[in-house]
Amino acid sequence: MEYAAVLVPSIVVGLIFWFAMKSIFNADKSERQAEARAQAEADEQDALRAKVDKAESPENPGTGTGL
């Protein structure tokens, strides 16, 4: 029983540390995923904007407004 009294506090502190690190890493992972989604949306919008700008450029008569 003496061994349990000595080991239990260390095990509890280790488990608390493990849960804390796990939650930090999970938060980091979800933040990176959100950032990747936001970057993909921004890239998609930039590509669409570039496509629209190219279609409306004066170099392409007959497409766009051509003003």
C-alpha positions, 0 to 999 in steps of 0.5 A, a space after each residue: 500500500 505504501 507504493 500506491 501512496 507514492 505512485 498515485 500523485 505522480 500518475 495523476 499529475 502525469 494524466 493531467 499533463 497528458 490531457 492538457 497536451 492532448 487538448 492543446 494539440 487537438 486545438 492546434 490541429 483544428 486551427 490548422 484545418 480551419 486556416 487551410 479551409 480559409 486559404 483554399 477559399 481565398 485561393 478559389 476566390 482569387 482564381 475566379 476573380 482572375 478568370 473574370 478579369 481575364 474575360 473582361 480585359 480589352 485584349 479579348 474583344 467580344 467578351 465582357 463589356 469591352 468598355 
